[in-house]
Amino acid sequence: MTEQNSISRRDALKQFVLLCGAAGALTPALPAQAADLPHLSMDDPTAKALGYNDSSKAVDAKKYSSHAATQMCSTSMQYQGKAGEAFGGCNIFAGKAVSASGWCQVWVKKP
C-alpha cells in the first residue's frame, strides 16, 4: 500500500479562507481622503436640487430664506471633513467632497 500525501478539497478550501482572512486582517484599512474625492460641482443635479453653493456668502437670501451667514458645510452635522480642511466628505453627497465654506438646504447645526 502506498501512502498518499494529498490534501482534501475541503481542507484546501479551509486553508484558503483562513489565508484570505489573515491577509485582510493584516492589510490596513485606508479611508478615502477628501483629497481623493472629486469636488462636488454646483451643476450636479443633486447639488442644484438642494441649493448647494461653494460659498455660503454667495447664497441667494431671497431664494433660501432659511440660510444664515453663520451656516457653512464645516459647521453642519452632515460634513465629514476635518477642521481646517478646504474640502471634506458629506453624508448627503456621497462620494463627493464639498467646500467647507459651502452651504445647502440640508444644513443642520453640529451638536
MARTINU-835670 format. One record per residue: chain; residue in one letter; x, y, z of N, C-alpha, C, O in turn. Coordinates in pm, whole numbers, plus 50000, padded with zeros to 5 digits. Layout:
# residues N
<rotor chain="A" resn="A" n_east="X" n_north="Y" n_up="Z" ca_east="X" ca_north="Y" ca_up="Z" c_east="X" c_north="Y" c_up="Z" o_east="X" o_north="Y" o_up="Z"/>
...
***
This chain:
# residues 111
<rotor chain="A" resn="M" n_east="50083" n_north="49885" n_up="50000" ca_east="50000" ca_north="50000" ca_up="50000" c_east="50089" c_north="50125" c_up="50000" o_east="50187" o_north="50131" o_up="50074"/>
<rotor chain="A" resn="T" n_east="50055" n_north="50223" n_up="49916" ca_east="50134" ca_north="50346" ca_up="49910" c_east="50068" c_north="50454" c_up="49994" o_east="49946" o_north="50464" o_up="50001"/>
<rotor chain="A" resn="E" n_east="50149" n_north="50532" n_up="50054" ca_east="50098" ca_north="50640" ca_up="50138" c_east="50082" c_north="50766" c_up="50054" o_east="50174" o_north="50805" o_up="49982"/>
<rotor chain="A" resn="Q" n_east="49965" n_north="50830" n_up="50062" ca_east="49940" ca_north="50949" ca_up="49983" c_east="49951" c_north="51072" c_up="50073" o_east="49901" o_north="51074" o_up="50185"/>
<rotor chain="A" resn="N" n_east="50016" n_north="51171" n_up="50021" ca_east="50029" ca_north="51298" ca_up="50092" c_east="49938" c_north="51403" c_up="50027" o_east="49980" o_north="51516" o_up="50003"/>
<rotor chain="A" resn="S" n_east="49818" n_north="51366" n_up="50000" ca_east="49726" ca_north="51460" ca_up="49936" c_east="49639" c_north="51529" c_up="50040" o_east="49623" o_north="51481" o_up="50153"/>
<rotor chain="A" resn="I" n_east="49587" n_north="51636" n_up="50002" ca_east="49500" ca_north="51714" ca_up="50090" c_east="49360" c_north="51716" c_up="50028" o_east="49346" o_north="51724" o_up="49906"/>
<rotor chain="A" resn="S" n_east="49260" n_north="51708" n_up="50111" ca_east="49124" ca_north="51706" ca_up="50058" c_east="49085" c_north="51846" c_up="50011" o_east="49142" o_north="51946" o_up="50054"/>
<rotor chain="A" resn="R" n_east="48987" n_north="51852" n_up="49924" ca_east="48938" ca_north="51981" ca_up="49876" c_east="48884" c_north="52065" c_up="49992" o_east="48904" o_north="52187" o_up="49997"/>
<rotor chain="A" resn="R" n_east="48817" n_north="51999" n_up="50083" ca_east="48760" ca_north="52070" ca_up="50198" c_east="48871" c_north="52135" c_up="50281" o_east="48859" o_north="52250" o_up="50322"/>
<rotor chain="A" resn="D" n_east="48979" n_north="52062" n_up="50307" ca_east="49089" ca_north="52117" ca_up="50384" c_east="49160" c_north="52229" c_up="50307" o_east="49201" o_north="52329" o_up="50366"/>
<rotor chain="A" resn="A" n_east="49172" n_north="52212" n_up="50178" ca_east="49235" ca_north="52316" ca_up="50096" c_east="49150" c_north="52444" c_up="50099" o_east="49205" o_north="52554" o_up="50108"/>
<rotor chain="A" resn="L" n_east="49020" n_north="52430" n_up="50091" ca_east="48931" ca_north="52544" ca_up="50094" c_east="48937" c_north="52614" c_up="50231" o_east="48938" o_north="52737" o_up="50238"/>
<rotor chain="A" resn="K" n_east="48941" n_north="52536" n_up="50337" ca_east="48953" ca_north="52594" ca_up="50472" c_east="49081" c_north="52676" c_up="50484" o_east="49080" o_north="52787" o_up="50537"/>
<rotor chain="A" resn="Q" n_east="49192" n_north="52620" n_up="50435" ca_east="49319" ca_north="52690" ca_up="50443" c_east="49317" c_north="52818" c_up="50359" o_east="49372" o_north="52920" o_up="50399"/>
<rotor chain="A" resn="F" n_east="49254" n_north="52811" n_up="50244" ca_east="49244" ca_north="52928" ca_up="50157" c_east="49164" c_north="53039" c_up="50226" o_east="49204" o_north="53155" o_up="50224"/>
<rotor chain="A" resn="V" n_east="49052" n_north="53003" n_up="50286" ca_east="48968" ca_north="53101" ca_up="50355" c_east="49043" c_north="53163" c_up="50473" o_east="49036" o_north="53284" o_up="50494"/>
<rotor chain="A" resn="L" n_east="49115" n_north="53081" n_up="50548" ca_east="49194" ca_north="53133" ca_up="50660" c_east="49304" c_north="53227" c_up="50611" o_east="49330" o_north="53331" o_up="50673"/>
<rotor chain="A" resn="L" n_east="49368" n_north="53192" n_up="50501" ca_east="49473" ca_north="53275" ca_up="50444" c_east="49416" c_north="53410" c_up="50399" o_east="49477" o_north="53514" o_up="50424"/>
<rotor chain="A" resn="C" n_east="49301" n_north="53409" n_up="50333" ca_east="49238" ca_north="53534" ca_up="50288" c_east="49198" c_north="53620" c_up="50406" o_east="49216" o_north="53742" o_up="50403"/>
<rotor chain="A" resn="G" n_east="49145" n_north="53559" n_up="50509" ca_east="49107" ca_north="53633" ca_up="50629" c_east="49226" c_north="53695" c_up="50698" o_east="49220" o_north="53810" o_up="50743"/>
<rotor chain="A" resn="A" n_east="49334" n_north="53620" n_up="50707" ca_east="49455" ca_north="53672" ca_up="50770" c_east="49513" c_north="53788" c_up="50688" o_east="49557" o_north="53888" o_up="50744"/>
<rotor chain="A" resn="A" n_east="49512" n_north="53774" n_up="50556" ca_east="49563" ca_north="53881" ca_up="50470" c_east="49477" c_north="54007" c_up="50485" o_east="49529" o_north="54118" o_up="50487"/>
<rotor chain="A" resn="G" n_east="49347" n_north="53990" n_up="50494" ca_east="49257" ca_north="54103" ca_up="50511" c_east="49276" c_north="54171" c_up="50644" o_east="49266" o_north="54293" o_up="50654"/>
<rotor chain="A" resn="A" n_east="49304" n_north="54094" n_up="50748" ca_east="49323" ca_north="54150" ca_up="50881" c_east="49454" c_north="54226" c_up="50892" o_east="49465" o_north="54323" o_up="50967"/>
<rotor chain="A" resn="L" n_east="49554" n_north="54183" n_up="50817" ca_east="49684" ca_north="54248" ca_up="50823" c_east="49693" c_north="54370" c_up="50734" o_east="49781" o_north="54455" o_up="50753"/>
<rotor chain="A" resn="T" n_east="49605" n_north="54382" n_up="50637" ca_east="49606" ca_north="54495" ca_up="50546" c_east="49538" c_north="54613" c_up="50614" o_east="49423" o_north="54601" o_up="50656"/>
<rotor chain="A" resn="P" n_east="49608" n_north="54725" n_up="50627" ca_east="49545" ca_north="54840" ca_up="50695" c_east="49431" c_north="54896" c_up="50611" o_east="49442" o_north="54910" o_up="50489"/>
<rotor chain="A" resn="A" n_east="49323" n_north="54928" n_up="50677" ca_east="49208" ca_north="54987" ca_up="50609" c_east="49236" c_north="55135" c_up="50594" o_east="49256" o_north="55205" o_up="50694"/>
<rotor chain="A" resn="L" n_east="49237" n_north="55183" n_up="50472" ca_east="49265" ca_north="55323" ca_up="50446" c_east="49137" c_north="55394" c_up="50404" o_east="49086" o_north="55366" o_up="50295"/>
<rotor chain="A" resn="P" n_east="49084" n_north="55483" n_up="50486" ca_east="48963" ca_north="55553" ca_up="50447" c_east="48993" c_north="55650" c_up="50334" o_east="49105" o_north="55700" o_up="50321"/>
<rotor chain="A" resn="A" n_east="48893" n_north="55676" n_up="50252" ca_east="48911" ca_north="55770" ca_up="50143" c_east="48933" c_north="55909" c_up="50200" o_east="48857" o_north="55955" o_up="50286"/>
<rotor chain="A" resn="Q" n_east="49035" n_north="55975" n_up="50155" ca_east="49065" ca_north="56110" ca_up="50200" c_east="48986" c_north="56209" c_up="50115" o_east="48955" o_north="56180" o_up="49999"/>
<rotor chain="A" resn="A" n_east="48955" n_north="56323" n_up="50171" ca_east="48879" ca_north="56424" ca_up="50097" c_east="48953" c_north="56465" c_up="49971" o_east="48891" o_north="56498" o_up="49870"/>
<rotor chain="A" resn="A" n_east="49086" n_north="56462" n_up="49975" ca_east="49165" ca_north="56498" ca_up="49858" c_east="49144" c_north="56397" c_up="49745" o_east="49161" o_north="56430" o_up="49627"/>
<rotor chain="A" resn="D" n_east="49107" n_north="56275" n_up="49780" ca_east="49086" ca_north="56171" ca_up="49681" c_east="48948" c_north="56181" c_up="49616" o_east="48926" o_north="56128" o_up="49508"/>
<rotor chain="A" resn="L" n_east="48856" n_north="56250" n_up="49683" ca_east="48720" ca_north="56260" ca_up="49632" c_east="48709" c_north="56373" c_up="49531" o_east="48772" o_north="56478" o_up="49547"/>
<rotor chain="A" resn="P" n_east="48629" n_north="56352" n_up="49425" ca_east="48607" ca_north="56464" ca_up="49331" c_east="48522" c_north="56572" c_up="49399" o_east="48434" o_north="56541" o_up="49478"/>
<rotor chain="A" resn="H" n_east="48550" n_north="56696" n_up="49366" ca_east="48475" ca_north="56806" ca_up="49425" c_east="48336" c_north="56812" c_up="49363" o_east="48318" o_north="56793" o_up="49243"/>
<rotor chain="A" resn="L" n_east="48239" n_north="56838" n_up="49447" ca_east="48101" ca_north="56850" ca_up="49403" c_east="48086" c_north="56974" c_up="49316" o_east="48128" o_north="57083" o_up="49355"/>
<rotor chain="A" resn="S" n_east="48027" n_north="56957" n_up="49202" ca_east="48002" ca_north="57068" ca_up="49111" c_east="47866" c_north="57130" c_up="49143" o_east="47772" o_north="57059" o_up="49177"/>
<rotor chain="A" resn="M" n_east="47858" n_north="57261" n_up="49133" ca_east="47730" ca_north="57327" ca_up="49157" c_east="47631" c_north="57293" c_up="49046" o_east="47511" o_north="57317" o_up="49060"/>
<rotor chain="A" resn="D" n_east="47680" n_north="57237" n_up="48935" ca_east="47594" ca_north="57195" ca_up="48824" c_east="47540" c_north="57054" c_up="48842" o_east="47457" o_north="57009" o_up="48764"/>
<rotor chain="A" resn="D" n_east="47588" n_north="56983" n_up="48944" ca_east="47541" ca_north="56848" ca_up="48973" c_east="47389" c_north="56855" c_up="49000" o_east="47345" o_north="56943" o_up="49074"/>
<rotor chain="A" resn="P" n_east="47310" n_north="56764" n_up="48942" ca_east="47164" ca_north="56769" ca_up="48961" c_east="47121" c_north="56766" c_up="49108" o_east="47028" o_north="56838" o_up="49146"/>
<rotor chain="A" resn="T" n_east="47185" n_north="56685" n_up="49189" ca_east="47150" ca_north="56679" ca_up="49332" c_east="47190" c_north="56810" c_up="49401" o_east="47116" o_north="56860" o_up="49486"/>
<rotor chain="A" resn="A" n_east="47306" n_north="56863" n_up="49364" ca_east="47350" ca_north="56990" ca_up="49422" c_east="47252" c_north="57101" c_up="49388" o_east="47218" o_north="57183" o_up="49474"/>
<rotor chain="A" resn="K" n_east="47207" n_north="57104" n_up="49265" ca_east="47108" ca_north="57205" ca_up="49224" c_east="46978" c_north="57189" c_up="49301" o_east="46919" o_north="57287" o_up="49346"/>
<rotor chain="A" resn="A" n_east="46934" n_north="57065" n_up="49314" ca_east="46806" ca_north="57039" ca_up="49382" c_east="46811" c_north="57082" c_up="49529" o_east="46709" o_north="57121" o_up="49586"/>
<rotor chain="A" resn="L" n_east="46930" n_north="57074" n_up="49590" ca_east="46942" ca_north="57108" ca_up="49732" c_east="47000" c_north="57247" c_up="49754" o_east="47032" o_north="57284" o_up="49867"/>
<rotor chain="A" resn="G" n_east="47015" n_north="57324" n_up="49646" ca_east="47062" ca_north="57462" ca_up="49658" c_east="47206" c_north="57474" c_up="49702" o_east="47243" o_north="57574" o_up="49764"/>
<rotor chain="A" resn="Y" n_east="47290" n_north="57375" n_up="49670" ca_east="47431" ca_north="57379" ca_up="49711" c_east="47503" c_north="57495" c_up="49644" o_east="47484" o_north="57522" o_up="49525"/>
<rotor chain="A" resn="N" n_east="47585" n_north="57562" n_up="49722" ca_east="47671" ca_north="57667" ca_up="49671" c_east="47806" c_north="57650" c_up="49735" o_east="47814" o_north="57620" o_up="49855"/>
<rotor chain="A" resn="D" n_east="47915" n_north="57667" n_up="49659" ca_east="48051" ca_north="57652" ca_up="49711" c_east="48084" c_north="57754" c_up="49819" o_east="48173" o_north="57732" o_up="49901"/>
<rotor chain="A" resn="S" n_east="48012" n_north="57865" n_up="49819" ca_east="48036" ca_north="57970" ca_up="49918" c_east="47906" c_north="58010" c_up="49985" o_east="47811" o_north="58053" o_up="49920"/>
<rotor chain="A" resn="S" n_east="47904" n_north="57995" n_up="50114" ca_east="47785" ca_north="58031" ca_up="50191" c_east="47752" c_north="58180" c_up="50174" o_east="47636" o_north="58220" o_up="50181"/>
<rotor chain="A" resn="K" n_east="47855" n_north="58260" n_up="50154" ca_east="47837" ca_north="58404" ca_up="50136" c_east="47763" c_north="58438" c_up="50007" o_east="47703" o_north="58545" o_up="49996"/>
<rotor chain="A" resn="A" n_east="47769" n_north="58348" n_up="49909" ca_east="47708" ca_north="58375" ca_up="49778" c_east="47566" c_north="58319" c_up="49765" o_east="47506" o_north="58328" o_up="49658"/>
<rotor chain="A" resn="V" n_east="47511" n_north="58261" n_up="49871" ca_east="47377" ca_north="58203" ca_up="49867" c_east="47273" c_north="58314" c_up="49853" o_east="47281" o_north="58416" o_up="49921"/>
<rotor chain="A" resn="D" n_east="47177" n_north="58293" n_up="49764" ca_east="47070" ca_north="58389" ca_up="49741" c_east="46974" c_north="58388" c_up="49861" o_east="46897" o_north="58294" o_up="49878"/>
<rotor chain="A" resn="A" n_east="46980" n_north="58493" n_up="49942" ca_east="46899" ca_north="58501" ca_up="50064" c_east="46750" c_north="58507" c_up="50035" o_east="46669" o_north="58460" o_up="50115"/>
<rotor chain="A" resn="K" n_east="46714" n_north="58563" n_up="49921" ca_east="46571" ca_north="58570" ca_up="49885" c_east="46517" c_north="58432" c_up="49850" o_east="46406" o_north="58396" o_up="49887"/>
<rotor chain="A" resn="K" n_east="46596" n_north="58357" n_up="49779" ca_east="46554" ca_north="58223" ca_up="49736" c_east="46559" c_north="58123" c_up="49852" o_east="46474" o_north="58035" o_up="49862"/>
<rotor chain="A" resn="Y" n_east="46658" n_north="58137" n_up="49939" ca_east="46676" ca_north="58045" ca_up="50052" c_east="46666" c_north="58123" c_up="50183" o_east="46768" o_north="58159" o_up="50242"/>
<rotor chain="A" resn="S" n_east="46546" n_north="58150" n_up="50226" ca_east="46523" ca_north="58233" ca_up="50344" c_east="46570" c_north="58167" c_up="50473" o_east="46589" o_north="58236" o_up="50574"/>
<rotor chain="A" resn="S" n_east="46589" n_north="58036" n_up="50473" ca_east="46636" ca_north="57966" ca_up="50594" c_east="46787" c_north="57981" c_up="50614" o_east="46839" o_north="57945" o_up="50719"/>
<rotor chain="A" resn="H" n_east="46857" n_north="58033" n_up="50514" ca_east="47002" ca_north="58047" ca_up="50521" c_east="47041" c_north="58160" c_up="50615" o_east="46979" o_north="58266" o_up="50617"/>
<rotor chain="A" resn="A" n_east="47146" n_north="58134" n_up="50692" ca_east="47205" ca_north="58237" ca_up="50779" c_east="47354" c_north="58245" c_up="50747" o_east="47415" o_north="58146" o_up="50706"/>
<rotor chain="A" resn="A" n_east="47412" n_north="58360" n_up="50768" ca_east="47553" ca_north="58383" ca_up="50733" c_east="47648" c_north="58289" c_up="50805" o_east="47756" o_north="58259" o_up="50754"/>
<rotor chain="A" resn="T" n_east="47611" n_north="58242" n_up="50923" ca_east="47699" ca_north="58154" ca_up="51001" c_east="47689" c_north="58008" c_up="50959" o_east="47765" o_north="57924" o_up="51009"/>
<rotor chain="A" resn="Q" n_east="47598" n_north="57976" n_up="50870" ca_east="47580" ca_north="57837" ca_up="50827" c_east="47676" c_north="57805" c_up="50712" o_east="47673" o_north="57867" o_up="50607"/>
<rotor chain="A" resn="M" n_east="47761" n_north="57706" n_up="50736" ca_east="47855" ca_north="57658" ca_up="50635" c_east="47864" c_north="57507" c_up="50647" o_east="47832" o_north="57450" o_up="50752"/>
<rotor chain="A" resn="C" n_east="47907" n_north="57442" n_up="50542" ca_east="47921" ca_north="57296" ca_up="50545" c_east="48006" c_north="57250" c_up="50663" o_east="47975" o_north="57150" o_up="50727"/>
<rotor chain="A" resn="S" n_east="48112" n_north="57325" n_up="50693" ca_east="48202" ca_north="57284" ca_up="50801" c_east="48135" c_north="57283" c_up="50938" o_east="48184" o_north="57220" o_up="51031"/>
<rotor chain="A" resn="T" n_east="48022" n_north="57354" n_up="50952" ca_east="47950" ca_north="57357" ca_up="51079" c_east="47824" c_north="57271" c_up="51075" o_east="47743" o_north="57274" o_up="51167"/>
<rotor chain="A" resn="S" n_east="47809" n_north="57196" n_up="50967" ca_east="47691" ca_north="57111" ca_up="50950" c_east="47716" c_north="56970" c_up="51005" o_east="47828" o_north="56920" o_up="51003"/>
<rotor chain="A" resn="M" n_east="47610" n_north="56911" n_up="51053" ca_east="47615" ca_north="56774" ca_up="51105" c_east="47655" c_north="56675" c_up="50996" o_east="47713" o_north="56570" o_up="51025"/>
<rotor chain="A" resn="Q" n_east="47624" n_north="56706" n_up="50871" ca_east="47650" ca_north="56615" ca_up="50760" c_east="47796" c_north="56616" c_up="50713" o_east="47840" o_north="56523" o_up="50646"/>
<rotor chain="A" resn="Y" n_east="47869" n_north="56720" n_up="50747" ca_east="48008" ca_north="56736" ca_up="50700" c_east="48101" c_north="56636" c_up="50767" o_east="48094" o_north="56617" o_up="50888"/>
<rotor chain="A" resn="Q" n_east="48187" n_north="56572" n_up="50688" ca_east="48279" ca_north="56471" ca_up="50740" c_east="48425" c_north="56514" c_up="50738" o_east="48512" o_north="56438" o_up="50782"/>
<rotor chain="A" resn="G" n_east="48453" n_north="56633" n_up="50688" ca_east="48591" ca_north="56681" ca_up="50681" c_east="48643" c_north="56719" c_up="50818" o_east="48568" o_north="56730" o_up="50915"/>
<rotor chain="A" resn="K" n_east="48772" n_north="56740" n_up="50824" ca_east="48837" ca_north="56780" ca_up="50949" c_east="48849" c_north="56932" c_up="50954" o_east="48849" o_north="56999" o_up="50850"/>
<rotor chain="A" resn="A" n_east="48858" n_north="56984" n_up="51073" ca_east="48872" ca_north="57129" ca_up="51092" c_east="48994" c_north="57179" c_up="51015" o_east="49101" o_north="57119" o_up="51021"/>
<rotor chain="A" resn="G" n_east="48977" n_north="57289" n_up="50945" ca_east="49087" ca_north="57349" ca_up="50869" c_east="49100" c_north="57300" c_up="50726" o_east="49172" o_north="57361" o_up="50647"/>
<rotor chain="A" resn="E" n_east="49032" n_north="57193" n_up="50690" ca_east="49037" ca_north="57144" ca_up="50552" c_east="48946" c_north="57228" c_up="50464" o_east="48838" o_north="57268" o_up="50508"/>
<rotor chain="A" resn="A" n_east="48987" n_north="57255" n_up="50341" ca_east="48907" ca_north="57335" ca_up="50249" c_east="48790" c_north="57255" c_up="50194" o_east="48685" o_north="57311" o_up="50163"/>
<rotor chain="A" resn="F" n_east="48806" n_north="57123" n_up="50181" ca_east="48701" ca_north="57036" ca_up="50131" c_east="48693" c_north="56912" c_up="50219" o_east="48791" o_north="56872" o_up="50281"/>
<rotor chain="A" resn="G" n_east="48575" n_north="56853" n_up="50224" ca_east="48556" ca_north="56732" ca_up="50302" c_east="48437" c_north="56654" c_up="50251" o_east="48356" o_north="56706" o_up="50174"/>
<rotor chain="A" resn="G" n_east="48426" n_north="56531" n_up="50294" ca_east="48314" ca_north="56447" ca_up="50254" c_east="48184" c_north="56496" c_up="50316" o_east="48184" o_north="56576" o_up="50410"/>
<rotor chain="A" resn="C" n_east="48073" n_north="56447" n_up="50261" ca_east="47942" ca_north="56487" ca_up="50310" c_east="47848" c_north="56367" c_up="50301" o_east="47848" o_north="56295" o_up="50202"/>
<rotor chain="A" resn="N" n_east="47767" n_north="56347" n_up="50406" ca_east="47671" ca_north="56237" ca_up="50406" c_east="47565" c_north="56252" c_up="50298" o_east="47511" o_north="56153" o_up="50250"/>
<rotor chain="A" resn="I" n_east="47534" n_north="56374" n_up="50260" ca_east="47431" ca_north="56399" ca_up="50160" c_east="47483" c_north="56372" c_up="50020" o_east="47413" o_north="56313" o_up="49937"/>
<rotor chain="A" resn="F" n_east="47605" n_north="56415" n_up="49992" ca_east="47665" ca_north="56400" ca_up="49859" c_east="47774" c_north="56292" c_up="49866" o_east="47893" o_north="56322" o_up="49859"/>
<rotor chain="A" resn="A" n_east="47732" n_north="56168" n_up="49879" ca_east="47824" ca_north="56056" ca_up="49894" c_east="47921" c_north="56048" c_up="49776" o_east="47882" o_north="56061" o_up="49660"/>
<rotor chain="A" resn="G" n_east="48048" n_north="56027" n_up="49808" ca_east="48150" ca_north="56011" ca_up="49705" c_east="48200" c_north="56142" c_up="49648" o_east="48277" o_north="56142" o_up="49552"/>
<rotor chain="A" resn="K" n_east="48156" n_north="56254" n_up="49704" ca_east="48199" ca_north="56386" ca_up="49656" c_east="48248" c_north="56467" c_up="49776" o_east="48203" o_north="56447" o_up="49889"/>
<rotor chain="A" resn="A" n_east="48340" n_north="56557" n_up="49748" ca_east="48389" ca_north="56648" ca_up="49851" c_east="48319" c_north="56782" c_up="49833" o_east="48309" o_north="56834" o_up="49722"/>
<rotor chain="A" resn="V" n_east="48272" n_north="56837" n_up="49943" ca_east="48205" ca_north="56967" ca_up="49940" c_east="48298" c_north="57072" c_up="50001" o_east="48386" o_north="57039" o_up="50080"/>
<rotor chain="A" resn="S" n_east="48277" n_north="57196" n_up="49963" ca_east="48356" ca_north="57305" ca_up="50016" c_east="48320" c_north="57328" c_up="50163" o_east="48202" o_north="57330" o_up="50199"/>
<rotor chain="A" resn="A" n_east="48420" n_north="57343" n_up="50248" ca_east="48395" ca_north="57367" ca_up="50390" c_east="48318" c_north="57497" c_up="50410" o_east="48244" o_north="57511" o_up="50508"/>
<rotor chain="A" resn="S" n_east="48336" n_north="57591" n_up="50318" ca_east="48265" ca_north="57719" ca_up="50329" c_east="48136" c_north="57720" c_up="50248" o_east="48074" o_north="57825" o_up="50231"/>
<rotor chain="A" resn="G" n_east="48096" n_north="57603" n_up="50197" ca_east="47974" ca_north="57593" ca_up="50117" c_east="47848" c_north="57584" c_up="50202" o_east="47854" o_north="57594" o_up="50325"/>
<rotor chain="A" resn="W" n_east="47735" n_north="57566" n_up="50135" ca_east="47606" ca_north="57557" ca_up="50204" c_east="47505" c_north="57486" c_up="50114" o_east="47514" o_north="57494" o_up="49991"/>
<rotor chain="A" resn="C" n_east="47409" n_north="57415" n_up="50175" ca_east="47293" ca_north="57361" ca_up="50103" c_east="47174" c_north="57359" c_up="50199" o_east="47189" o_north="57383" o_up="50318"/>
<rotor chain="A" resn="Q" n_east="47057" n_north="57331" n_up="50147" ca_east="46934" ca_north="57335" ca_up="50225" c_east="46928" c_north="57229" c_up="50337" o_east="46845" o_north="57240" o_up="50427"/>
<rotor chain="A" resn="V" n_east="47015" n_north="57130" n_up="50331" ca_east="47011" ca_north="57021" ca_up="50428" c_east="47096" c_north="57055" c_up="50552" o_east="47113" o_north="56972" o_up="50641"/>
<rotor chain="A" resn="W" n_east="47150" n_north="57176" n_up="50556" ca_east="47235" ca_north="57217" ca_up="50667" c_east="47163" c_north="57201" c_up="50800" o_east="47052" o_north="57250" o_up="50819"/>
<rotor chain="A" resn="V" n_east="47230" n_north="57131" n_up="50894" ca_east="47183" ca_north="57114" ca_up="51032" c_east="47304" c_north="57135" c_up="51122" o_east="47409" o_north="57076" o_up="51100"/>
<rotor chain="A" resn="K" n_east="47288" n_north="57220" n_up="51222" ca_east="47400" ca_north="57252" ca_up="51311" c_east="47455" c_north="57129" c_up="51381" o_east="47381" o_north="57044" o_up="51430"/>
<rotor chain="A" resn="K" n_east="47589" n_north="57121" n_up="51385" ca_east="47655" ca_north="57013" ca_up="51460" c_east="47621" c_north="57027" c_up="51607" o_east="47614" o_north="57139" o_up="51658"/>
<rotor chain="A" resn="P" n_east="47600" n_north="56915" n_up="51674" ca_east="47570" ca_north="56924" ca_up="51819" c_east="47692" c_north="56967" c_up="51898" o_east="47685" o_north="56979" o_up="52020"/>
***
